């Protein structure tokens, strides 16, 4: 006959377990365990080997100097003797109109820049650390010059390497931008804008089928041009002739003579709406793109279609042109960006990093780089091969427009009326602006369709869905004390795409 087990609550059982544990260890509670010398010594050896193993065995000062223990610096003329002169990854494009300056050397001409840096490095090494220097000399020189470096052994040789991981450089301070003028006059969404080369006036095109020319200084209307039978989606002012080019959803591409204020040429060929256009800066070539999935290259004088750039399998939303190779860049709703060889009329690089439609492109005025905008991210790229530079994350909306100036300010404008201002080099978002819809408009009409800086880069012009053009300028009263950079250095996590 089995004895019946008495049942207790969980609370009682837990309490009894705690009491037994307490009684067991109460007598030894105040006694610290004895130190195990063998374990301590083993721990010190492991830590020494793990953290200081590369530098703990250094040659003594009195020993004979060994050439194998240090990296011997190059002497004058050794570059030619070895036959290993530094070559860039690609030749710099020979297109006309490219002007190199101090600000563009870093990304403009990699071959030349690499050689200059290596020569400067070579001179510094020859001057500061003598050939065949001992490890003691290198350590002494290192302690004086750069405390952020450590000496590391690599095989038989030793070198200085950074102690810390690379951190994001501090962004340049930019003054905040503020709205100072609102221009109204169009009767529909204002879809496109361009500033003339003299910086005296600018031109806009809208859904009311009218092209309007405005005085930039006063904001007054100077001229209205009619002729399109549907929404005007692109306008461009020529830098060499008194011509204005326009395109629209009526499949038409027109050339206007601004001396007579009338159309003098039509460019026929697009099978559907034309969404964007650009002029080549050095040759008389016009580029257009649209909903038929192609970009077309037109000879301005003869009206002939020189090339039809096919390859995108959806609407081509944006086309940009530059003097250097690649001369044509397109962004499409098929989520790709293509860099085109203008002479051959075919694609040379296809960038597939974006996951959503690419609706906007912006070329930096000085650097050999460009940016692309998509609802997933704004990405920066380096020419000529489209090497990925960095992501600009945070503008979570359908970005319709990008604009950049020579001061390193990149602006993105979206469907919901938000404008983000970025520092080009670091990708730091230093300002966010929510555009206010014009009185009488509903909130959904606060979208931004296109943006551009004037020729001086000091004024930003944005066209919006509330039928207005808004002009922004830098706040002259702002300083680094009143508007500090809210920034902290993060470890750079290099993204592959």
C-alpha positions in Angstrom: 0.0 0.0 0.0 1.6 3.2 -1.2 1.8 6.3 1.0 -0.1 9.2 -0.4 2.1 12.2 -1.3 1.1 15.5 0.3 0.5 18.2 -2.3 1.9 21.7 -1.8 1.5 24.9 -3.7 4.2 26.1 -6.0 4.8 29.1 -3.8 5.5 26.8 -0.8 7.9 24.6 -2.8 9.9 27.6 -4.1 10.2 29.0 -0.6 11.5 25.7 0.8 14.1 25.4 -2.0 15.3 28.9 -1.3 15.6 28.1 2.4 17.6 25.0 1.8 20.0 26.9 -0.5 20.3 29.6 2.2 21.1 27.2 4.9 23.7 25.4 2.8 25.8 28.4 1.9 25.2 30.6 5.0 28.4 29.4 6.8 30.7 30.3 3.9 29.0 33.5 2.9 31.6 35.9 4.1 34.7 33.8 3.1 36.2 34.7 -0.3 37.5 31.8 -2.3 41.3 31.3 -2.5 43.2 32.7 -5.5 44.4 30.1 -7.9 47.8 31.3 -9.0 48.0 28.8 -11.9 44.7 30.1 -13.3 45.8 33.7 -12.9 49.0 33.1 -14.6 47.3 31.3 -17.5 44.8 34.1 -17.8 47.6 36.7 -18.0 49.4 34.7 -20.7 46.3 34.3 -22.8 45.5 38.0 -22.6 49.1 39.0 -23.4 49.2 36.7 -26.4 45.8 37.8 -27.6 46.1 41.6 -27.2 49.8 42.2 -27.5 51.1 39.3 -29.4 51.9 41.3 -32.5 54.1 43.9 -30.7 55.4 42.2 -27.5 58.6 40.8 -29.2 60.5 43.9 -30.4 64.2 44.1 -31.2 66.3 45.7 -28.6 68.0 49.0 -29.2 71.5 47.6 -29.2 70.9 44.8 -31.7 72.1 45.0 -35.3 69.7 46.8 -37.5 67.8 44.3 -39.7 66.5 45.3 -43.1 64.0 42.5 -43.0 62.2 43.9 -39.9 61.1 47.2 -41.4 59.5 48.3 -44.7 62.3 49.9 -46.7 61.0 53.1 -48.3 61.3 53.7 -52.0 64.1 55.8 -53.2 64.0 58.2 -56.1 63.7 56.5 -59.5 62.6 53.1 -58.1 59.1 53.5 -59.6 60.6 53.4 -63.1 63.1 50.6 -62.2 60.4 48.3 -60.9 58.1 49.0 -63.8 55.2 49.3 -61.4 54.0 52.9 -61.7 50.7 53.5 -60.2 47.9 53.4 -62.8 44.3 54.4 -62.2 41.4 52.0 -62.6 40.3 53.9 -65.7 41.4 56.7 -68.0 39.9 60.1 -67.3 37.4 60.9 -70.0 38.6 63.2 -72.8 35.3 64.9 -73.4 35.4 68.7 -73.7 34.1 71.0 -71.1 35.6 69.1 -68.0 37.5 71.5 -65.8 39.6 70.1 -62.9 40.0 72.0 -59.7 41.2 71.3 -56.2 37.7 70.2 -55.2 37.4 67.7 -58.1 40.8 66.1 -57.9 39.7 63.4 -55.4 37.2 61.9 -57.7 37.9 63.4 -61.0 41.2 61.8 -62.1 42.1 58.7 -60.1 45.3 57.9 -62.0 46.9 61.3 -61.5 45.7 61.7 -58.0 47.0 58.3 -57.0 50.5 59.0 -58.3 50.6 62.4 -56.6 49.6 60.9 -53.3 52.2 58.1 -53.6 55.0 60.6 -54.4 54.1 62.8 -51.4 54.0 59.7 -49.2 57.3 58.6 -50.6 59.0 62.0 -49.8 57.6 62.1 -46.3 58.9 58.6 -45.5 62.4 59.4 -46.9 62.5 62.6 -44.9 61.1 61.4 -41.6 62.2 57.8 -41.2 65.7 56.9 -42.6 66.1 53.7 -44.7 66.9 50.7 -42.6 65.6 52.3 -39.4 65.3 50.1 -36.4 62.0 49.3 -34.8 62.9 51.7 -32.0 63.2 54.6 -34.5 59.9 53.7 -36.1 58.2 53.6 -32.7 59.8 57.0 -31.7 58.7 58.6 -34.9 55.2 57.1 -34.6 54.8 58.4 -31.1 55.6 61.9 -32.2 53.5 62.0 -35.3 50.3 60.1 -35.1 49.1 58.6 -31.8 46.1 57.0 -33.6 48.3 54.4 -35.3 49.8 51.1 -33.9 52.7 49.0 -35.0 51.7 45.6 -36.4 53.9 42.8 -37.6 53.0 41.3 -41.0 55.2 38.3 -41.7 58.8 39.6 -41.4 57.8 43.2 -41.8 56.2 45.7 -39.5 53.9 48.6 -40.4 51.7 51.3 -38.8 48.0 50.8 -39.0 45.1 52.7 -37.5 44.1 51.7 -34.0 40.4 52.6 -34.4 37.8 51.8 -37.0 37.1 54.4 -39.6 34.4 56.9 -38.5 32.2 59.1 -40.6 33.9 62.5 -41.2 32.2 65.5 -39.6 29.8 67.1 -42.1 30.4 70.7 -43.3 28.1 73.2 -41.7 25.5 74.6 -44.1 23.1 77.5 -43.2 19.4 76.5 -43.1 17.2 77.4 -46.0 14.0 79.3 -45.7 11.1 80.2 -48.0 11.1 83.8 -49.1 8.9 84.0 -52.2 5.8 82.2 -53.6 4.9 82.8 -57.2 1.4 81.9 -58.5 0.0 82.2 -62.0 -0.3 78.7 -63.4 -3.7 77.0 -63.5 -2.5 73.5 -63.1 0.3 71.5 -61.5 3.7 73.0 -62.2 5.7 70.1 -63.5 9.1 71.5 -64.7 11.5 74.4 -64.4 14.8 75.7 -65.7 16.9 78.8 -65.2 18.5 80.6 -68.2 22.3 80.9 -68.4 22.4 84.6 -67.6 20.5 84.0 -64.3 18.0 86.8 -65.2 14.8 84.7 -65.7 13.5 81.2 -65.4 10.9 79.2 -67.3 8.2 76.8 -66.0 5.8 74.3 -67.7 2.5 73.1 -66.1 -0.5 71.0 -66.5 -2.4 74.0 -67.9 -0.5 73.4 -71.2 1.2 76.9 -70.9 4.9 77.7 -70.6 5.6 80.8 -68.6 8.8 82.9 -68.3 9.3 84.7 -65.0 11.8 87.4 -63.9 14.1 85.8 -61.3 14.8 88.9 -59.2 11.2 90.2 -58.9 9.1 87.1 -59.6 6.9 88.9 -62.1 5.6 87.2 -65.3 7.3 88.2 -68.5 5.9 85.9 -71.2 3.4 83.1 -71.8 3.9 80.6 -74.6 1.0 78.3 -75.8 1.1 75.5 -78.2 1.2 72.2 -76.3 -2.1 70.4 -76.2 -1.4 68.4 -73.0 0.7 68.8 -69.8 4.2 70.3 -70.3 6.6 67.9 -68.6 10.1 69.3 -69.5 11.7 72.6 -70.4 15.3 73.5 -71.1 17.0 76.7 -72.1 20.0 76.5 -74.5 23.3 77.9 -73.4 24.5 78.7 -76.9 21.4 79.7 -78.9 18.3 81.8 -78.1 16.3 78.6 -78.0 13.9 77.1 -75.5 13.0 73.4 -75.7 9.9 71.9 -74.3 8.2 68.4 -74.2 4.9 67.1 -72.9 2.4 64.4 -72.6 1.2 65.2 -76.2 4.3 63.3 -77.5 5.6 66.6 -78.9 9.1 68.0 -78.5 9.3 71.6 -79.5 12.0 74.2 -80.1 11.0 77.8 -79.5 12.9 80.8 -80.9 12.9 83.4 -78.0 13.6 86.3 -80.4 10.3 85.7 -82.1 8.5 83.8 -79.3 7.2 81.0 -81.6 7.9 77.4 -82.4 10.5 76.9 -85.2 11.1 73.1 -85.0 9.2 69.9 -84.0 10.9 66.6 -83.2 8.7 63.7 -84.1 9.4 60.1 -83.0 8.2 59.4 -79.5 5.3 56.9 -79.3 3.9 58.1 -76.0 4.2 60.9 -73.5 7.6 62.6 -73.2 8.6 63.0 -69.5 12.0 64.6 -69.4 14.7 66.3 -71.5 18.2 67.6 -71.3 20.7 69.5 -73.6 24.2 68.4 -74.2 26.6 71.0 -72.7 29.1 71.0 -75.6 27.5 69.7 -78.8 24.1 70.6 -80.4 22.3 67.5 -79.3 19.0 67.2 -77.4 18.0 64.2 -75.4 14.4 63.2 -74.5 12.9 60.2 -72.7 9.4 59.1 -71.9 6.7 56.5 -71.4 7.6 54.5 -74.5 10.6 53.1 -72.5 13.2 54.8 -74.7 15.5 57.8 -74.7 16.1 59.6 -78.0 19.0 61.7 -79.2 18.1 64.5 -81.6 20.2 66.7 -83.8 19.0 70.2 -82.9 19.5 71.7 -86.4 18.4 68.9 -88.7 15.6 67.5 -86.4 17.0 64.0 -87.1 16.8 61.3 -84.5 20.5 60.3 -84.2 20.0 57.4 -81.8 17.2 55.7 -80.0 18.5 54.4 -76.7 16.6 51.2 -76.0 17.1 48.8 -73.0 14.7 50.0 -70.3 11.6 47.9 -70.1 9.4 50.6 -68.5 8.9 54.3 -68.4 12.1 56.3 -68.6 11.5 59.1 -66.0 14.7 61.1 -66.1 17.6 61.8 -68.5 20.7 63.8 -67.7 23.6 64.8 -69.9 27.2 65.8 -69.3 30.4 66.5 -71.4 32.5 63.7 -69.8 31.9 60.0 -70.3 29.4 58.6 -69.8 27.6 61.4 -71.5 24.0 60.2 -71.0 22.4 58.9 -67.8 18.8 57.7 -67.6 16.6 56.5 -64.6 13.6 54.4 -65.2 10.5 52.9 -63.5 12.1 49.5 -64.1 14.3 50.3 -61.0 17.5 50.6 -63.1 19.9 53.4 -64.0 21.7 53.1 -67.3 24.9 54.9 -68.4 25.1 55.3 -72.1 27.8 55.5 -74.7 26.6 58.4 -76.8 28.9 57.8 -79.8 27.8 54.1 -80.1 24.2 54.7 -79.0 24.2 51.8 -76.6 24.3 51.1 -72.8 27.7 50.7 -71.2 26.6 50.1 -67.5 23.4 49.1 -65.9 22.9 49.8 -62.2 20.3 47.6 -60.5 20.8 48.6 -56.9 17.5 50.4 -56.5 14.4 48.3 -55.6 11.8 50.9 -56.6 11.3 53.3 -59.5 14.1 55.8 -60.1 12.4 59.1 -60.7 15.1 61.7 -60.3 18.8 62.2 -61.1 21.2 64.9 -60.2 24.8 65.5 -61.4 27.2 67.3 -59.0 28.4 70.6 -60.6 32.0 70.0 -59.7 32.6 66.4 -58.6 32.7 63.5 -61.0 29.6 61.9 -59.2 25.9 61.8 -59.3 22.9 61.0 -57.2 19.7 59.0 -57.9 16.4 59.0 -56.0 13.9 56.3 -55.4 11.3 55.6 -52.6 13.7 53.1 -51.0 16.8 55.3 -50.9 18.8 58.1 -52.4 22.1 56.7 -53.7 25.3 58.4 -54.7 27.5 57.0 -57.5 30.9 57.7 -59.0 31.6 58.0 -62.7 32.5 56.6 -65.1 31.6 53.0 -64.1 28.8 53.8 -61.7 30.7 52.7 -58.6 28.4 52.9 -55.5 29.4 55.5 -53.0 26.8 55.7 -50.2 23.1 55.6 -49.3 21.2 58.7 -48.1 18.4 57.1 -46.0 15.5 58.7 -44.3 13.4 60.4 -47.0 10.7 57.8 -47.0 8.4 59.1 -49.7 8.2 59.1 -53.5 11.1 61.4 -54.4 10.3 63.3 -57.6 13.1 65.8 -57.7 16.8 66.2 -56.9 18.9 69.3 -57.1 22.5 70.0 -56.0 24.8 73.0 -56.0 28.5 73.6 -55.9 28.6 74.1 -52.1 27.8 70.5 -51.6 24.1 70.8 -50.8 21.8 68.1 -52.2 18.0 68.7 -51.9 15.3 66.0 -52.4 11.6 66.8 -52.9 8.8 64.3 -52.6 5.2 63.7 -53.4 4.1 64.6 -49.8 5.6 68.1 -49.9 8.7 67.2 -47.8 12.1 68.6 -48.7 15.3 67.1 -47.2 18.6 69.0 -47.3 21.7 66.8 -47.3 25.5 67.3 -47.1 26.8 65.8 -50.3 30.0 64.3 -49.1 28.9 62.8 -45.8 25.2 62.2 -46.5 24.2 64.0 -43.4 20.6 65.3 -43.4 20.9 68.8 -41.9 17.4 70.2 -42.5 13.9 69.0 -43.2 11.2 71.3 -44.6 7.5 70.6 -45.1 6.1 72.7 -47.9 2.8 74.4 -47.0 0.1 74.2 -49.6 -1.1 77.5 -51.0 -4.3 78.9 -49.3 -7.3 77.4 -50.9 -5.5 74.2 -51.9 -6.0 70.9 -50.1 -3.2 69.2 -48.2 -2.7 66.5 -50.9 -1.6 69.3 -53.3 1.6 69.9 -51.5 3.7 67.6 -53.7 7.0 68.8 -55.2 7.5 67.9 -58.9 10.8 69.5 -59.9 13.6 71.6 -58.3 16.6 73.5 -59.5 19.2 75.9 -58.1 19.8 79.2 -59.9 23.2 79.6 -61.6 24.8 81.1 -58.5 23.6 78.2 -56.3 22.2 80.6 -53.7 18.5 80.2 -54.5 16.4 77.1 -54.8 13.3 77.0 -57.0 10.7 74.3 -56.5 7.5 73.7 -58.5 4.6 72.2 -56.7 1.2 70.6 -57.0 -0.6 73.7 -55.5 0.2 75.5 -58.8 2.9 77.7 -57.3 6.6 78.1 -57.7 8.4 78.5 -54.3 11.8 80.1 -54.0 14.1 79.4 -51.0 17.3 81.0 -49.9 19.9 80.6 -47.2 19.2 82.2 -43.8 21.8 84.9 -43.5 21.3 85.4 -39.8 22.0 81.7 -39.0 25.4 80.7 -37.5 26.9 77.5 -36.2 26.0 78.5 -32.7 22.3 79.2 -33.4 21.9 76.1 -35.7 24.5 73.6 -34.5 25.1 70.3 -36.3 23.3 67.6 -34.4 25.9 65.0 -35.3 27.9 62.3 -33.6 30.6 60.1 -35.3 29.4 56.7 -36.2 31.6 53.8 -37.2 31.4 53.6 -41.0 29.5 50.4 -42.0 30.4 50.1 -45.7 27.4 49.0 -47.7 28.0 47.0 -50.8 24.9 48.4 -52.6 
